[in-house]
Amino acid sequence: MRAISLLLIFFITIVSMTPIGAGEALSAKEMMEFGLEAAKRGLWREAAFRWERSLKQAPDNPRLRNNLAVAYESLGDLERAEAEYREALRLDPENKKVRANYDSFKEIHRARHDKAQRDQPAPPSGDGG
């Protein structure tokens, strides 16, 4: 009887230590909001992680894909950023915010690419010197 009482006390202690809702998955909306809070604090890796998880529940959400694109861009992952911008526009071609973000992305990174090309040393002339 004593062993059963100790086991019951142990079980109750473990259950009482588990945070309420710890086993519940956050909804896509809650994950998206969590990501927004992280982004506001400049925690882009955390924001991207939350939005990636949210994307599993809501893959056709253009706003979520736009947010993820901004996070990837902030992290320097330009290929993934562009892919997310394109997907967001495919899902909602009339979304002015996504269009503006993607246009800015292209303009900024085109300017960087052009500058990098100009800063590269010229190839040898090939005249044998």
Secondary structure as a PSIPRED ss2 file (coil, helix, strand):
# PSIPRED VFORMAT (PSIPRED V4.0)

   1 M C   1.000  0.000  0.000
   2 R H   0.000  1.000  0.000
   3 A H   0.000  1.000  0.000
   4 I H   0.000  1.000  0.000
   5 S H   0.000  1.000  0.000
   6 L H   0.000  1.000  0.000
   7 L H   0.000  1.000  0.000
   8 L H   0.000  1.000  0.000
   9 I H   0.000  1.000  0.000
  10 F H   0.000  1.000  0.000
  11 F H   0.000  1.000  0.000
  12 I H   0.000  1.000  0.000
  13 T H   0.000  1.000  0.000
  14 I H   0.000  1.000  0.000
  15 V H   0.000  1.000  0.000
  16 S H   0.000  1.000  0.000
  17 M H   0.000  1.000  0.000
  18 T C   1.000  0.000  0.000
  19 P C   1.000  0.000  0.000
  20 I C   1.000  0.000  0.000
  21 G C   1.000  0.000  0.000
  22 A C   1.000  0.000  0.000
  23 G C   1.000  0.000  0.000
  24 E C   1.000  0.000  0.000
  25 A C   1.000  0.000  0.000
  26 L C   1.000  0.000  0.000
  27 S C   1.000  0.000  0.000
  28 A H   0.000  1.000  0.000
  29 K H   0.000  1.000  0.000
  30 E H   0.000  1.000  0.000
  31 M H   0.000  1.000  0.000
  32 M H   0.000  1.000  0.000
  33 E H   0.000  1.000  0.000
  34 F H   0.000  1.000  0.000
  35 G H   0.000  1.000  0.000
  36 L H   0.000  1.000  0.000
  37 E H   0.000  1.000  0.000
  38 A H   0.000  1.000  0.000
  39 A H   0.000  1.000  0.000
  40 K H   0.000  1.000  0.000
  41 R C   1.000  0.000  0.000
  42 G C   1.000  0.000  0.000
  43 L C   1.000  0.000  0.000
  44 W H   0.000  1.000  0.000
  45 R H   0.000  1.000  0.000
  46 E H   0.000  1.000  0.000
  47 A H   0.000  1.000  0.000
  48 A H   0.000  1.000  0.000
  49 F H   0.000  1.000  0.000
  50 R H   0.000  1.000  0.000
  51 W H   0.000  1.000  0.000
  52 E H   0.000  1.000  0.000
  53 R H   0.000  1.000  0.000
  54 S H   0.000  1.000  0.000
  55 L H   0.000  1.000  0.000
  56 K H   0.000  1.000  0.000
  57 Q H   0.000  1.000  0.000
  58 A C   1.000  0.000  0.000
  59 P C   1.000  0.000  0.000
  60 D C   1.000  0.000  0.000
  61 N C   1.000  0.000  0.000
  62 P H   0.000  1.000  0.000
  63 R H   0.000  1.000  0.000
  64 L H   0.000  1.000  0.000
  65 R H   0.000  1.000  0.000
  66 N H   0.000  1.000  0.000
  67 N H   0.000  1.000  0.000
  68 L H   0.000  1.000  0.000
  69 A H   0.000  1.000  0.000
  70 V H   0.000  1.000  0.000
  71 A H   0.000  1.000  0.000
  72 Y H   0.000  1.000  0.000
  73 E H   0.000  1.000  0.000
  74 S H   0.000  1.000  0.000
  75 L H   0.000  1.000  0.000
  76 G C   1.000  0.000  0.000
  77 D C   1.000  0.000  0.000
  78 L H   0.000  1.000  0.000
  79 E H   0.000  1.000  0.000
  80 R H   0.000  1.000  0.000
  81 A H   0.000  1.000  0.000
  82 E H   0.000  1.000  0.000
  83 A H   0.000  1.000  0.000
  84 E H   0.000  1.000  0.000
  85 Y H   0.000  1.000  0.000
  86 R H   0.000  1.000  0.000
  87 E H   0.000  1.000  0.000
  88 A H   0.000  1.000  0.000
  89 L H   0.000  1.000  0.000
  90 R H   0.000  1.000  0.000
  91 L H   0.000  1.000  0.000
  92 D C   1.000  0.000  0.000
  93 P C   1.000  0.000  0.000
  94 E C   1.000  0.000  0.000
  95 N C   1.000  0.000  0.000
  96 K H   0.000  1.000  0.000
  97 K H   0.000  1.000  0.000
  98 V H   0.000  1.000  0.000
  99 R H   0.000  1.000  0.000
 100 A H   0.000  1.000  0.000
 101 N H   0.000  1.000  0.000
 102 Y H   0.000  1.000  0.000
 103 D H   0.000  1.000  0.000
 104 S H   0.000  1.000  0.000
 105 F H   0.000  1.000  0.000
 106 K H   0.000  1.000  0.000
 107 E H   0.000  1.000  0.000
 108 I H   0.000  1.000  0.000
 109 H H   0.000  1.000  0.000
 110 R H   0.000  1.000  0.000
 111 A H   0.000  1.000  0.000
 112 R H   0.000  1.000  0.000
 113 H H   0.000  1.000  0.000
 114 D H   0.000  1.000  0.000
 115 K H   0.000  1.000  0.000
 116 A H   0.000  1.000  0.000
 117 Q H   0.000  1.000  0.000
 118 R H   0.000  1.000  0.000
 119 D H   0.000  1.000  0.000
 120 Q C   1.000  0.000  0.000
 121 P C   1.000  0.000  0.000
 122 A C   1.000  0.000  0.000
 123 P C   1.000  0.000  0.000
 124 P C   1.000  0.000  0.000
 125 S C   1.000  0.000  0.000
 126 G C   1.000  0.000  0.000
 127 D C   1.000  0.000  0.000
 128 G C   1.000  0.000  0.000
 129 G C   1.000  0.000  0.000
